[in-house]
Amino acid sequence: MKRWIALATLLVALSACSGRTVVTAEVDVLSFLDTADLTQELTVPGSIEVYVPDADDNLTTPDGGYLVDAVPLLDQLTGFGVRVEIELENTSSGALEVGATFRLASASDSVNIYDGNDDVALADASASLAPGATQTVVLEATLAQGDPKLDLITGDGFRIGLDVRATGSSTVRYQLTGFALTLSQRPFDLIVP
């Protein structure tokens, strides 16, 4: 009897779905990053560029970013989204120009996801900071099915990273306060030949 009830429940649930049903998963990237990657204070002697998350223990050298590979059916995605929030603070007496870029790369691009080979810049944001000023910048982007940039995401995974740039003569503190990915899939695409 319990099997019949379970089967009936499954049939009712499936009947509520259609071929246009989209399943969306949100991944909180902040929970996977080292705390050292979440906040830094940097002295800017003219200009500086750092790469987050740091894969090689040197913030100022480009690397392979963060590999996302533990998500099933990545090669069947119909949509991808990212939202990053960075709080910036000018903690010294000079003015600063600060910019940030979110990058998406293929899983195989393990050496440098910031060079334009097998990777793309998806979102940019910038801010001008007077001495003592604080500002939050938001980087957002979405990819829909059919976008060639979505082809960077395969069953092997994909890589993500941020580069944060500052010019001026001051000290900047940055803190990642939000970093989320949205992955979308049409589950019935999996059973259609």
C-alpha positions, 0 to 999 in steps of 0.5 A: 500500500505504501508503494502505491501512495508513493507512486501516486504522490510522484505522479501528482508531482510530475503532472504539476511539471511541464517541459518548461519547468526550470529548476534553479540552484543557488550556490553561495560561493562565500561559504567555500572561500578562505576567510583570507580571500574575503577581506584585505587591506592593500596599500596602493602605491600608484596602482595594484591589482589582486586576484580573488580567490587566490589559488597560489598564495600570492594575491598579485599574480593571476592564477586559475581562480576557483574550480566549481566541479561538484555540481551534477549535470553542469553540461546540461545548464540552460542558464547561469547567473552571478551576483558579487557584492564588494564593500570598498573603503578608502582608509587613508588620505588620498583619492582612489579609483577602484574597479572589479571584474568577474571572470568565467573560464573553462575547467581546463584553464587552470593557469590564468583565467584573466588572460582572455584565453578560454575565459571571459569577463562577464561583469564589471563595476567601479567606484571613485573613493574620496578619503574615508569614503565607503561604497559597495559595488555590485557585479551582476551577469546572466547567461541564457541558453544559446549564449556561446559563453555558456559553453565554457561550463561543461561536465568537467566544471568551470572556473570563476574569479575576480580581479580587483584593481586600484589606482591612486595613492592611499589604502583600500580595504575590500570585503566580499559581502556577497558572492552567489551563482545561480544555475538553471536546468530544465529537468525534462531536457534530460529525458528528451532524446 
